[in-house]
Amino acid sequence: AVADQPTTALMARFYRALLAEGLAPPAALREAQNEIRRDPRWRDPLNWAGFVFQGEWNDLPRTSFDLQ
């Protein structure tokens, strides 16, 4: 299991990349994982490598949001 703090940080970065930056879901997850890997607290792959994007995403609505 992944600890709560790195999961929260990863998901916040994922949704920012997905919704605010408009990246496709797989690219948004990759971007979030790359950001997490650069943080010394969460560099260990146990904190980010367990997350994968699965499924069809091309038909998802592409809406941009202002995330703060």
mmCIF file as Biopython writes it, N, C-alpha, C and O atoms, coordinates in Angstrom:
data_model
#
loop_
_atom_site.group_PDB
_atom_site.id
_atom_site.type_symbol
_atom_site.label_atom_id
_atom_site.label_alt_id
_atom_site.label_comp_id
_atom_site.label_asym_id
_atom_site.label_entity_id
_atom_site.label_seq_id
_atom_site.pdbx_PDB_ins_code
_atom_site.Cartn_x
_atom_site.Cartn_y
_atom_site.Cartn_z
_atom_site.occupancy
_atom_site.B_iso_or_equiv
_atom_site.auth_seq_id
_atom_site.auth_asym_id
_atom_site.pdbx_PDB_model_num
ATOM 1   N N  . ALA A ? 1  ? 0.842   -1.193 0.000   1.0 0.0 1  A 1 
ATOM 2   C CA . ALA A ? 1  ? 0.000   0.000  0.000   1.0 0.0 1  A 1 
ATOM 3   C C  . ALA A ? 1  ? 0.880   1.245  0.000   1.0 0.0 1  A 1 
ATOM 4   O O  . ALA A ? 1  ? 1.959   1.269  0.590   1.0 0.0 1  A 1 
ATOM 5   N N  . VAL A ? 2  ? 0.400   2.249  -0.660  1.0 0.0 2  A 1 
ATOM 6   C CA . VAL A ? 2  ? 1.113   3.525  -0.720  1.0 0.0 2  A 1 
ATOM 7   C C  . VAL A ? 2  ? 0.597   4.415  0.409   1.0 0.0 2  A 1 
ATOM 8   O O  . VAL A ? 2  ? -0.607  4.470  0.662   1.0 0.0 2  A 1 
ATOM 9   N N  . ALA A ? 3  ? 1.498   5.100  1.076   1.0 0.0 3  A 1 
ATOM 10  C CA . ALA A ? 3  ? 1.121   5.982  2.184   1.0 0.0 3  A 1 
ATOM 11  C C  . ALA A ? 3  ? 0.220   7.123  1.704   1.0 0.0 3  A 1 
ATOM 12  O O  . ALA A ? 3  ? 0.222   7.483  0.527   1.0 0.0 3  A 1 
ATOM 13  N N  . ASP A ? 4  ? -0.538  7.673  2.628   1.0 0.0 4  A 1 
ATOM 14  C CA . ASP A ? 4  ? -1.511  8.717  2.293   1.0 0.0 4  A 1 
ATOM 15  C C  . ASP A ? 4  ? -0.877  9.997  1.753   1.0 0.0 4  A 1 
ATOM 16  O O  . ASP A ? 4  ? -1.376  10.555 0.776   1.0 0.0 4  A 1 
ATOM 17  N N  . GLN A ? 5  ? 0.197   10.471 2.356   1.0 0.0 5  A 1 
ATOM 18  C CA . GLN A ? 5  ? 0.780   11.755 1.932   1.0 0.0 5  A 1 
ATOM 19  C C  . GLN A ? 5  ? 1.289   11.738 0.494   1.0 0.0 5  A 1 
ATOM 20  O O  . GLN A ? 5  ? 0.942   12.638 -0.272  1.0 0.0 5  A 1 
ATOM 21  N N  . PRO A ? 6  ? 2.096   10.756 0.093   1.0 0.0 6  A 1 
ATOM 22  C CA . PRO A ? 6  ? 2.525   10.763 -1.306  1.0 0.0 6  A 1 
ATOM 23  C C  . PRO A ? 6  ? 1.376   10.516 -2.273  1.0 0.0 6  A 1 
ATOM 24  O O  . PRO A ? 6  ? 1.387   11.030 -3.392  1.0 0.0 6  A 1 
ATOM 25  N N  . THR A ? 7  ? 0.380   9.730  -1.852  1.0 0.0 7  A 1 
ATOM 26  C CA . THR A ? 7  ? -0.785  9.512  -2.715  1.0 0.0 7  A 1 
ATOM 27  C C  . THR A ? 7  ? -1.542  10.811 -2.930  1.0 0.0 7  A 1 
ATOM 28  O O  . THR A ? 7  ? -1.939  11.124 -4.052  1.0 0.0 7  A 1 
ATOM 29  N N  . THR A ? 8  ? -1.741  11.566 -1.861  1.0 0.0 8  A 1 
ATOM 30  C CA . THR A ? 8  ? -2.424  12.857 -1.968  1.0 0.0 8  A 1 
ATOM 31  C C  . THR A ? 8  ? -1.663  13.795 -2.886  1.0 0.0 8  A 1 
ATOM 32  O O  . THR A ? 8  ? -2.260  14.457 -3.735  1.0 0.0 8  A 1 
ATOM 33  N N  . ALA A ? 9  ? -0.355  13.857 -2.721  1.0 0.0 9  A 1 
ATOM 34  C CA . ALA A ? 9  ? 0.466   14.730 -3.567  1.0 0.0 9  A 1 
ATOM 35  C C  . ALA A ? 9  ? 0.405   14.289 -5.027  1.0 0.0 9  A 1 
ATOM 36  O O  . ALA A ? 9  ? 0.288   15.122 -5.926  1.0 0.0 9  A 1 
ATOM 37  N N  . LEU A ? 10 ? 0.485   12.992 -5.259  1.0 0.0 10 A 1 
ATOM 38  C CA . LEU A ? 10 ? 0.438   12.473 -6.627  1.0 0.0 10 A 1 
ATOM 39  C C  . LEU A ? 10 ? -0.905  12.783 -7.283  1.0 0.0 10 A 1 
ATOM 40  O O  . LEU A ? 10 ? -0.944  13.245 -8.423  1.0 0.0 10 A 1 
ATOM 41  N N  . MET A ? 11 ? -1.992  12.536 -6.579  1.0 0.0 11 A 1 
ATOM 42  C CA . MET A ? 11 ? -3.318  12.767 -7.158  1.0 0.0 11 A 1 
ATOM 43  C C  . MET A ? 11 ? -3.583  14.256 -7.396  1.0 0.0 11 A 1 
ATOM 44  O O  . MET A ? 11 ? -4.222  14.616 -8.385  1.0 0.0 11 A 1 
ATOM 45  N N  . ALA A ? 12 ? -3.108  15.112 -6.516  1.0 0.0 12 A 1 
ATOM 46  C CA . ALA A ? 12 ? -3.260  16.557 -6.731  1.0 0.0 12 A 1 
ATOM 47  C C  . ALA A ? 12 ? -2.529  16.977 -8.000  1.0 0.0 12 A 1 
ATOM 48  O O  . ALA A ? 12 ? -3.055  17.757 -8.794  1.0 0.0 12 A 1 
ATOM 49  N N  . ARG A ? 13 ? -1.326  16.465 -8.190  1.0 0.0 13 A 1 
ATOM 50  C CA . ARG A ? 13 ? -0.558  16.789 -9.395  1.0 0.0 13 A 1 
ATOM 51  C C  . ARG A ? 13 ? -1.207  16.184 -10.640 1.0 0.0 13 A 1 
ATOM 52  O O  . ARG A ? 13 ? -1.228  16.810 -11.700 1.0 0.0 13 A 1 
ATOM 53  N N  . PHE A ? 14 ? -1.735  14.963 -10.508 1.0 0.0 14 A 1 
ATOM 54  C CA . PHE A ? 14 ? -2.410  14.311 -11.627 1.0 0.0 14 A 1 
ATOM 55  C C  . PHE A ? 14 ? -3.604  15.136 -12.091 1.0 0.0 14 A 1 
ATOM 56  O O  . PHE A ? 14 ? -3.741  15.411 -13.283 1.0 0.0 14 A 1 
ATOM 57  N N  . TYR A ? 15 ? -4.464  15.531 -11.167 1.0 0.0 15 A 1 
ATOM 58  C CA . TYR A ? 15 ? -5.662  16.277 -11.564 1.0 0.0 15 A 1 
ATOM 59  C C  . TYR A ? 15 ? -5.332  17.676 -12.062 1.0 0.0 15 A 1 
ATOM 60  O O  . TYR A ? 15 ? -6.038  18.208 -12.919 1.0 0.0 15 A 1 
ATOM 61  N N  . ARG A ? 16 ? -4.280  18.271 -11.543 1.0 0.0 16 A 1 
ATOM 62  C CA . ARG A ? 16 ? -3.858  19.570 -12.077 1.0 0.0 16 A 1 
ATOM 63  C C  . ARG A ? 16 ? -3.418  19.412 -13.530 1.0 0.0 16 A 1 
ATOM 64  O O  . ARG A ? 16 ? -3.807  20.203 -14.389 1.0 0.0 16 A 1 
ATOM 65  N N  . ALA A ? 17 ? -2.610  18.395 -13.803 1.0 0.0 17 A 1 
ATOM 66  C CA . ALA A ? 17 ? -2.146  18.159 -15.174 1.0 0.0 17 A 1 
ATOM 67  C C  . ALA A ? 17 ? -3.305  17.780 -16.092 1.0 0.0 17 A 1 
ATOM 68  O O  . ALA A ? 17 ? -3.343  18.186 -17.254 1.0 0.0 17 A 1 
ATOM 69  N N  . LEU A ? 18 ? -4.238  17.010 -15.573 1.0 0.0 18 A 1 
ATOM 70  C CA . LEU A ? 18 ? -5.384  16.559 -16.360 1.0 0.0 18 A 1 
ATOM 71  C C  . LEU A ? 18 ? -6.353  17.701 -16.649 1.0 0.0 18 A 1 
ATOM 72  O O  . LEU A ? 18 ? -6.722  17.925 -17.801 1.0 0.0 18 A 1 
ATOM 73  N N  . LEU A ? 19 ? -6.761  18.413 -15.621 1.0 0.0 19 A 1 
ATOM 74  C CA . LEU A ? 19 ? -7.828  19.400 -15.766 1.0 0.0 19 A 1 
ATOM 75  C C  . LEU A ? 19 ? -7.331  20.807 -16.080 1.0 0.0 19 A 1 
ATOM 76  O O  . LEU A ? 19 ? -7.885  21.476 -16.952 1.0 0.0 19 A 1 
ATOM 77  N N  . ALA A ? 20 ? -6.310  21.255 -15.393 1.0 0.0 20 A 1 
ATOM 78  C CA . ALA A ? 20 ? -5.840  22.626 -15.613 1.0 0.0 20 A 1 
ATOM 79  C C  . ALA A ? 20 ? -4.925  22.730 -16.827 1.0 0.0 20 A 1 
ATOM 80  O O  . ALA A ? 20 ? -4.955  23.727 -17.548 1.0 0.0 20 A 1 
ATOM 81  N N  . GLU A ? 21 ? -4.108  21.697 -17.053 1.0 0.0 21 A 1 
ATOM 82  C CA . GLU A ? 21 ? -3.168  21.742 -18.173 1.0 0.0 21 A 1 
ATOM 83  C C  . GLU A ? 21 ? -3.703  21.044 -19.414 1.0 0.0 21 A 1 
ATOM 84  O O  . GLU A ? 21 ? -3.144  21.200 -20.500 1.0 0.0 21 A 1 
ATOM 85  N N  . GLY A ? 22 ? -4.774  20.281 -19.267 1.0 0.0 22 A 1 
ATOM 86  C CA . GLY A ? 22 ? -5.411  19.639 -20.412 1.0 0.0 22 A 1 
ATOM 87  C C  . GLY A ? 22 ? -4.688  18.437 -20.985 1.0 0.0 22 A 1 
ATOM 88  O O  . GLY A ? 22 ? -4.916  18.076 -22.139 1.0 0.0 22 A 1 
ATOM 89  N N  . LEU A ? 23 ? -3.818  17.808 -20.201 1.0 0.0 23 A 1 
ATOM 90  C CA . LEU A ? 23 ? -3.116  16.619 -20.692 1.0 0.0 23 A 1 
ATOM 91  C C  . LEU A ? 23 ? -4.057  15.423 -20.727 1.0 0.0 23 A 1 
ATOM 92  O O  . LEU A ? 23 ? -5.021  15.359 -19.964 1.0 0.0 23 A 1 
ATOM 93  N N  . ALA A ? 24 ? -3.777  14.487 -21.607 1.0 0.0 24 A 1 
ATOM 94  C CA . ALA A ? 24 ? -4.512  13.227 -21.631 1.0 0.0 24 A 1 
ATOM 95  C C  . ALA A ? 24 ? -4.227  12.478 -20.329 1.0 0.0 24 A 1 
ATOM 96  O O  . ALA A ? 24 ? -3.159  12.661 -19.745 1.0 0.0 24 A 1 
ATOM 97  N N  . PRO A ? 25 ? -5.150  11.642 -19.862 1.0 0.0 25 A 1 
ATOM 98  C CA . PRO A ? 25 ? -4.944  10.964 -18.580 1.0 0.0 25 A 1 
ATOM 99  C C  . PRO A ? 25 ? -3.618  10.215 -18.443 1.0 0.0 25 A 1 
ATOM 100 O O  . PRO A ? 25 ? -2.960  10.368 -17.414 1.0 0.0 25 A 1 
ATOM 101 N N  . PRO A ? 26 ? -3.188  9.413  -19.424 1.0 0.0 26 A 1 
ATOM 102 C CA . PRO A ? 26 ? -1.895  8.743  -19.249 1.0 0.0 26 A 1 
ATOM 103 C C  . PRO A ? 26 ? -0.731  9.734  -19.138 1.0 0.0 26 A 1 
ATOM 104 O O  . PRO A ? 26 ? 0.188   9.522  -18.346 1.0 0.0 26 A 1 
ATOM 105 N N  . ALA A ? 27 ? -0.766  10.793 -19.912 1.0 0.0 27 A 1 
ATOM 106 C CA . ALA A ? 27 ? 0.294   11.806 -19.853 1.0 0.0 27 A 1 
ATOM 107 C C  . ALA A ? 27 ? 0.240   12.568 -18.537 1.0 0.0 27 A 1 
ATOM 108 O O  . ALA A ? 27 ? 1.280   12.920 -17.980 1.0 0.0 27 A 1 
ATOM 109 N N  . ALA A ? 28 ? -0.959  12.824 -18.040 1.0 0.0 28 A 1 
ATOM 110 C CA . ALA A ? 28 ? -1.105  13.525 -16.758 1.0 0.0 28 A 1 
ATOM 111 C C  . ALA A ? 28 ? -0.534  12.686 -15.623 1.0 0.0 28 A 1 
ATOM 112 O O  . ALA A ? 28 ? 0.123   13.218 -14.728 1.0 0.0 28 A 1 
ATOM 113 N N  . LEU A ? 29 ? -0.780  11.382 -15.653 1.0 0.0 29 A 1 
ATOM 114 C CA . LEU A ? 29 ? -0.224  10.511 -14.620 1.0 0.0 29 A 1 
ATOM 115 C C  . LEU A ? 29 ? 1.291   10.465 -14.719 1.0 0.0 29 A 1 
ATOM 116 O O  . LEU A ? 29 ? 1.982   10.534 -13.702 1.0 0.0 29 A 1 
ATOM 117 N N  . ARG A ? 30 ? 1.810   10.351 -15.925 1.0 0.0 30 A 1 
ATOM 118 C CA . ARG A ? 30 ? 3.268   10.334 -16.110 1.0 0.0 30 A 1 
ATOM 119 C C  . ARG A ? 30 ? 3.893   11.629 -15.590 1.0 0.0 30 A 1 
ATOM 120 O O  . ARG A ? 30 ? 4.925   11.595 -14.921 1.0 0.0 30 A 1 
ATOM 121 N N  . GLU A ? 31 ? 3.276   12.759 -15.892 1.0 0.0 31 A 1 
ATOM 122 C CA . GLU A ? 31 ? 3.771   14.054 -15.413 1.0 0.0 31 A 1 
ATOM 123 C C  . GLU A ? 31 ? 3.750   14.105 -13.890 1.0 0.0 31 A 1 
ATOM 124 O O  . GLU A ? 31 ? 4.713   14.552 -13.266 1.0 0.0 31 A 1 
ATOM 125 N N  . ALA A ? 32 ? 2.658   13.649 -13.294 1.0 0.0 32 A 1 
ATOM 126 C CA . ALA A ? 32 ? 2.550   13.643 -11.832 1.0 0.0 32 A 1 
ATOM 127 C C  . ALA A ? 32 ? 3.612   12.741 -11.209 1.0 0.0 32 A 1 
ATOM 128 O O  . ALA A ? 32 ? 4.234   13.113 -10.214 1.0 0.0 32 A 1 
ATOM 129 N N  . GLN A ? 33 ? 3.820   11.571 -11.781 1.0 0.0 33 A 1 
ATOM 130 C CA . GLN A ? 33 ? 4.840   10.667 -11.257 1.0 0.0 33 A 1 
ATOM 131 C C  . GLN A ? 33 ? 6.234   11.271 -11.385 1.0 0.0 33 A 1 
ATOM 132 O O  . GLN A ? 33 ? 7.053   11.131 -10.477 1.0 0.0 33 A 1 
ATOM 133 N N  . ASN A ? 34 ? 6.507   11.930 -12.483 1.0 0.0 34 A 1 
ATOM 134 C CA . ASN A ? 34 ? 7.814   12.571 -12.649 1.0 0.0 34 A 1 
ATOM 135 C C  . ASN A ? 34 ? 8.020   13.674 -11.623 1.0 0.0 34 A 1 
ATOM 136 O O  . ASN A ? 34 ? 9.121   13.832 -11.096 1.0 0.0 34 A 1 
ATOM 137 N N  . GLU A ? 35 ? 6.974   14.437 -11.333 1.0 0.0 35 A 1 
ATOM 138 C CA . GLU A ? 35 ? 7.089   15.483 -10.309 1.0 0.0 35 A 1 
ATOM 139 C C  . GLU A ? 35 ? 7.347   14.871 -8.939  1.0 0.0 35 A 1 
ATOM 140 O O  . GLU A ? 35 ? 8.204   15.350 -8.196  1.0 0.0 35 A 1 
ATOM 141 N N  . ILE A ? 36 ? 6.613   13.820 -8.604  1.0 0.0 36 A 1 
ATOM 142 C CA . ILE A ? 36 ? 6.777   13.164 -7.307  1.0 0.0 36 A 1 
ATOM 143 C C  . ILE A ? 36 ? 8.189   12.599 -7.167  1.0 0.0 36 A 1 
ATOM 144 O O  . ILE A ? 36 ? 8.790   12.688 -6.097  1.0 0.0 36 A 1 
ATOM 145 N N  . ARG A ? 37 ? 8.710   12.030 -8.226  1.0 0.0 37 A 1 
ATOM 146 C CA . ARG A ? 37 ? 10.057  11.441 -8.186  1.0 0.0 37 A 1 
ATOM 147 C C  . ARG A ? 37 ? 11.126  12.476 -7.894  1.0 0.0 37 A 1 
ATOM 148 O O  . ARG A ? 37 ? 12.179  12.140 -7.352  1.0 0.0 37 A 1 
ATOM 149 N N  . ARG A ? 38 ? 10.874  13.722 -8.242  1.0 0.0 38 A 1 
ATOM 150 C CA . ARG A ? 38 ? 11.861  14.780 -7.986  1.0 0.0 38 A 1 
ATOM 151 C C  . ARG A ? 38 ? 11.823  15.280 -6.543  1.0 0.0 38 A 1 
ATOM 152 O O  . ARG A ? 38 ? 12.740  15.979 -6.110  1.0 0.0 38 A 1 
ATOM 153 N N  . ASP A ? 39 ? 10.789  14.936 -5.803  1.0 0.0 39 A 1 
ATOM 154 C CA . ASP A ? 39 ? 10.678  15.346 -4.401  1.0 0.0 39 A 1 
ATOM 155 C C  . ASP A ? 39 ? 11.450  14.342 -3.543  1.0 0.0 39 A 1 
ATOM 156 O O  . ASP A ? 39 ? 11.115  13.158 -3.544  1.0 0.0 39 A 1 
ATOM 157 N N  . PRO A ? 40 ? 12.474  14.788 -2.813  1.0 0.0 40 A 1 
ATOM 158 C CA . PRO A ? 40 ? 13.284  13.851 -2.024  1.0 0.0 40 A 1 
ATOM 159 C C  . PRO A ? 40 ? 12.469  13.013 -1.036  1.0 0.0 40 A 1 
ATOM 160 O O  . PRO A ? 40 ? 12.855  11.888 -0.718  1.0 0.0 40 A 1 
ATOM 161 N N  . ARG A ? 41 ? 11.358  13.544 -0.552  1.0 0.0 41 A 1 
ATOM 162 C CA . ARG A ? 41 ? 10.536  12.801 0.411   1.0 0.0 41 A 1 
ATOM 163 C C  . ARG A ? 41 ? 9.875   11.586 -0.221  1.0 0.0 41 A 1 
ATOM 164 O O  . ARG A ? 41 ? 9.619   10.597 0.467   1.0 0.0 41 A 1 
ATOM 165 N N  . TRP A ? 42 ? 9.594   11.642 -1.518  1.0 0.0 42 A 1 
ATOM 166 C CA . TRP A ? 42 ? 8.804   10.604 -2.171  1.0 0.0 42 A 1 
ATOM 167 C C  . TRP A ? 42 ? 9.521   9.995  -3.371  1.0 0.0 42 A 1 
ATOM 168 O O  . TRP A ? 42 ? 8.874   9.435  -4.256  1.0 0.0 42 A 1 
ATOM 169 N N  . ARG A ? 43 ? 10.824  10.097 -3.411  1.0 0.0 43 A 1 
ATOM 170 C CA . ARG A ? 43 ? 11.612  9.591  -4.533  1.0 0.0 43 A 1 
ATOM 171 C C  . ARG A ? 43 ? 11.499  8.072  -4.680  1.0 0.0 43 A 1 
ATOM 172 O O  . ARG A ? 43 ? 11.552  7.549  -5.792  1.0 0.0 43 A 1 
ATOM 173 N N  . ASP A ? 44 ? 11.345  7.374  -3.566  1.0 0.0 44 A 1 
ATOM 174 C CA . ASP A ? 44 ? 11.265  5.913  -3.592  1.0 0.0 44 A 1 
ATOM 175 C C  . ASP A ? 44 ? 10.095  5.462  -4.474  1.0 0.0 44 A 1 
ATOM 176 O O  . ASP A ? 44 ? 8.981   5.963  -4.320  1.0 0.0 44 A 1 
ATOM 177 N N  . PRO A ? 45 ? 10.335  4.521  -5.397  1.0 0.0 45 A 1 
ATOM 178 C CA . PRO A ? 45 ? 9.261   4.048  -6.281  1.0 0.0 45 A 1 
ATOM 179 C C  . PRO A ? 45 ? 8.040   3.495  -5.549  1.0 0.0 45 A 1 
ATOM 180 O O  . PRO A ? 45 ? 6.954   3.439  -6.125  1.0 0.0 45 A 1 
ATOM 181 N N  . LEU A ? 46 ? 8.197   3.091  -4.305  1.0 0.0 46 A 1 
ATOM 182 C CA . LEU A ? 46 ? 7.036   2.626  -3.541  1.0 0.0 46 A 1 
ATOM 183 C C  . LEU A ? 46 ? 5.966   3.707  -3.427  1.0 0.0 46 A 1 
ATOM 184 O O  . LEU A ? 46 ? 4.793   3.405  -3.209  1.0 0.0 46 A 1 
ATOM 185 N N  . ASN A ? 47 ? 6.369   4.958  -3.576  1.0 0.0 47 A 1 
ATOM 186 C CA . ASN A ? 47 ? 5.441   6.076  -3.419  1.0 0.0 47 A 1 
ATOM 187 C C  . ASN A ? 47 ? 4.706   6.461  -4.694  1.0 0.0 47 A 1 
ATOM 188 O O  . ASN A ? 47 ? 3.712   7.184  -4.627  1.0 0.0 47 A 1 
ATOM 189 N N  . TRP A ? 48 ? 5.163   6.003  -5.850  1.0 0.0 48 A 1 
ATOM 190 C CA . TRP A ? 48 ? 4.533   6.458  -7.095  1.0 0.0 48 A 1 
ATOM 191 C C  . TRP A ? 48 ? 4.384   5.379  -8.171  1.0 0.0 48 A 1 
ATOM 192 O O  . TRP A ? 48 ? 3.542   5.515  -9.059  1.0 0.0 48 A 1 
ATOM 193 N N  . ALA A ? 49 ? 5.180   4.318  -8.108  1.0 0.0 49 A 1 
ATOM 194 C CA . ALA A ? 49 ? 5.197   3.341  -9.202  1.0 0.0 49 A 1 
ATOM 195 C C  . ALA A ? 49 ? 3.975   2.426  -9.236  1.0 0.0 49 A 1 
ATOM 196 O O  . ALA A ? 49 ? 3.720   1.786  -10.256 1.0 0.0 49 A 1 
ATOM 197 N N  . GLY A ? 50 ? 3.230   2.351  -8.163  1.0 0.0 50 A 1 
ATOM 198 C CA . GLY A ? 50 ? 2.074   1.470  -8.124  1.0 0.0 50 A 1 
ATOM 199 C C  . GLY A ? 50 ? 0.852   1.991  -8.855  1.0 0.0 50 A 1 
ATOM 200 O O  . GLY A ? 50 ? -0.148  1.283  -8.976  1.0 0.0 50 A 1 
ATOM 201 N N  . PHE A ? 51 ? 0.921   3.214  -9.341  1.0 0.0 51 A 1 
ATOM 202 C CA . PHE A ? 51 ? -0.222  3.820  -10.020 1.0 0.0 51 A 1 
ATOM 203 C C  . PHE A ? 51 ? -0.059  3.693  -11.528 1.0 0.0 51 A 1 
ATOM 204 O O  . PHE A ? 51 ? 0.958   4.100  -12.090 1.0 0.0 51 A 1 
ATOM 205 N N  . VAL A ? 52 ? -1.062  3.128  -12.172 1.0 0.0 52 A 1 
ATOM 206 C CA . VAL A ? 52 ? -1.076  2.992  -13.626 1.0 0.0 52 A 1 
ATOM 207 C C  . VAL A ? 52 ? -2.440  3.432  -14.134 1.0 0.0 52 A 1 
ATOM 208 O O  . VAL A ? 52 ? -3.445  3.300  -13.436 1.0 0.0 52 A 1 
ATOM 209 N N  . PHE A ? 53 ? -2.467  3.949  -15.338 1.0 0.0 53 A 1 
ATOM 210 C CA . PHE A ? 53 ? -3.743  4.318  -15.944 1.0 0.0 53 A 1 
ATOM 211 C C  . PHE A ? 53 ? -4.175  3.178  -16.839 1.0 0.0 53 A 1 
ATOM 212 O O  . PHE A ? 53 ? -3.414  2.727  -17.695 1.0 0.0 53 A 1 
ATOM 213 N N  . GLN A ? 54 ? -5.405  2.708  -16.642 1.0 0.0 54 A 1 
ATOM 214 C CA . GLN A ? 54 ? -5.941  1.616  -17.451 1.0 0.0 54 A 1 
ATOM 215 C C  . GLN A ? 54 ? -7.285  2.031  -18.019 1.0 0.0 54 A 1 
ATOM 216 O O  . GLN A ? 54 ? -8.028  2.800  -17.409 1.0 0.0 54 A 1 
ATOM 217 N N  . GLY A ? 55 ? -7.579  1.514  -19.185 1.0 0.0 55 A 1 
ATOM 218 C CA . GLY A ? 55 ? -8.901  1.719  -19.749 1.0 0.0 55 A 1 
ATOM 219 C C  . GLY A ? 55 ? -8.914  2.714  -20.888 1.0 0.0 55 A 1 
ATOM 220 O O  . GLY A ? 55 ? -7.907  3.346  -21.207 1.0 0.0 55 A 1 
ATOM 221 N N  . GLU A ? 56 ? -10.073 2.833  -21.485 1.0 0.0 56 A 1 
ATOM 222 C CA . GLU A ? 56 ? -10.279 3.738  -22.616 1.0 0.0 56 A 1 
ATOM 223 C C  . GLU A ? 56 ? -10.491 5.154  -22.098 1.0 0.0 56 A 1 
ATOM 224 O O  . GLU A ? 56 ? -11.354 5.391  -21.253 1.0 0.0 56 A 1 
ATOM 225 N N  . TRP A ? 57 ? -9.723  6.066  -22.593 1.0 0.0 57 A 1 
ATOM 226 C CA . TRP A ? 57 ? -9.845  7.451  -22.135 1.0 0.0 57 A 1 
ATOM 227 C C  . TRP A ? 57 ? -10.189 8.413  -23.258 1.0 0.0 57 A 1 
ATOM 228 O O  . TRP A ? 57 ? -10.487 9.577  -22.993 1.0 0.0 57 A 1 
ATOM 229 N N  . ASN A ? 58 ? -10.157 7.966  -24.492 1.0 0.0 58 A 1 
ATOM 230 C CA . ASN A ? 58 ? -10.385 8.877  -25.615 1.0 0.0 58 A 1 
ATOM 231 C C  . ASN A ? 58 ? -11.785 9.474  -25.639 1.0 0.0 58 A 1 
ATOM 232 O O  . ASN A ? 58 ? -11.981 10.547 -26.208 1.0 0.0 58 A 1 
ATOM 233 N N  . ASP A ? 59 ? -12.759 8.806  -25.036 1.0 0.0 59 A 1 
ATOM 234 C CA . ASP A ? 59 ? -14.126 9.305  -25.053 1.0 0.0 59 A 1 
ATOM 235 C C  . ASP A ? 59 ? -14.483 10.129 -23.820 1.0 0.0 59 A 1 
ATOM 236 O O  . ASP A ? 59 ? -15.624 10.573 -23.684 1.0 0.0 59 A 1 
ATOM 237 N N  . LEU A ? 60 ? -13.527 10.339 -22.924 1.0 0.0 60 A 1 
ATOM 238 C CA . LEU A ? 60 ? -13.811 11.159 -21.747 1.0 0.0 60 A 1 
ATOM 239 C C  . LEU A ? 60 ? -13.995 12.612 -22.155 1.0 0.0 60 A 1 
ATOM 240 O O  . LEU A ? 60 ? -13.303 13.092 -23.053 1.0 0.0 60 A 1 
ATOM 241 N N  . PRO A ? 61 ? -14.922 13.324 -21.505 1.0 0.0 61 A 1 
ATOM 242 C CA . PRO A ? 61 ? -15.063 14.755 -21.810 1.0 0.0 61 A 1 
ATOM 243 C C  . PRO A ? 61 ? -13.777 15.488 -21.450 1.0 0.0 61 A 1 
ATOM 244 O O  . PRO A ? 61 ? -13.192 15.237 -20.397 1.0 0.0 61 A 1 
ATOM 245 N N  . ARG A ? 62 ? -13.340 16.383 -22.310 1.0 0.0 62 A 1 
ATOM 246 C CA . ARG A ? 62 ? -12.111 17.149 -22.078 1.0 0.0 62 A 1 
ATOM 247 C C  . ARG A ? 62 ? -12.494 18.556 -21.661 1.0 0.0 62 A 1 
ATOM 248 O O  . ARG A ? 62 ? -12.712 19.425 -22.505 1.0 0.0 62 A 1 
ATOM 249 N N  . THR A ? 63 ? -12.575 18.773 -20.376 1.0 0.0 63 A 1 
ATOM 250 C CA . THR A ? 63 ? -12.952 20.062 -19.824 1.0 0.0 63 A 1 
ATOM 251 C C  . THR A ? 63 ? -11.788 20.601 -19.023 1.0 0.0 63 A 1 
ATOM 252 O O  . THR A ? 63 ? -11.135 19.862 -18.287 1.0 0.0 63 A 1 
ATOM 253 N N  . SER A ? 64 ? -11.535 21.860 -19.163 1.0 0.0 64 A 1 
ATOM 254 C CA . SER A ? 64 ? -10.469 22.512 -18.411 1.0 0.0 64 A 1 
ATOM 255 C C  . SER A ? 64 ? -11.075 23.236 -17.217 1.0 0.0 64 A 1 
ATOM 256 O O  . SER A ? 64 ? -12.120 23.876 -17.337 1.0 0.0 64 A 1 
ATOM 257 N N  . PHE A ? 65 ? -10.426 23.134 -16.076 1.0 0.0 65 A 1 
ATOM 258 C CA . PHE A ? 65 ? -10.880 23.788 -14.863 1.0 0.0 65 A 1 
ATOM 259 C C  . PHE A ? 65 ? -9.754  24.637 -14.303 1.0 0.0 65 A 1 
ATOM 260 O O  . PHE A ? 65 ? -8.577  24.366 -14.539 1.0 0.0 65 A 1 
ATOM 261 N N  . ASP A ? 66 ? -10.124 25.651 -13.570 1.0 0.0 66 A 1 
ATOM 262 C CA . ASP A ? 66 ? -9.144  26.469 -12.870 1.0 0.0 66 A 1 
ATOM 263 C C  . ASP A ? 66 ? -8.960  25.872 -11.479 1.0 0.0 66 A 1 
ATOM 264 O O  . ASP A ? 66 ? -9.803  26.070 -10.604 1.0 0.0 66 A 1 
ATOM 265 N N  . LEU A ? 67 ? -7.877  25.151 -11.270 1.0 0.0 67 A 1 
ATOM 266 C CA . LEU A ? 67 ? -7.612  24.526 -9.981  1.0 0.0 67 A 1 
ATOM 267 C C  . LEU A ? 67 ? -6.685  25.407 -9.172  1.0 0.0 67 A 1 
ATOM 268 O O  . LEU A ? 67 ? -5.696  25.931 -9.685  1.0 0.0 67 A 1 
ATOM 269 N N  . GLN A ? 68 ? -7.012  25.564 -7.917  1.0 0.0 68 A 1 
ATOM 270 C CA . GLN A ? 68 ? -6.164  26.381 -7.047  1.0 0.0 68 A 1 
ATOM 271 C C  . GLN A ? 68 ? -5.615  25.568 -5.925  1.0 0.0 68 A 1 
ATOM 272 O O  . GLN A ? 68 ? -4.877  26.088 -5.089  1.0 0.0 68 A 1 
#
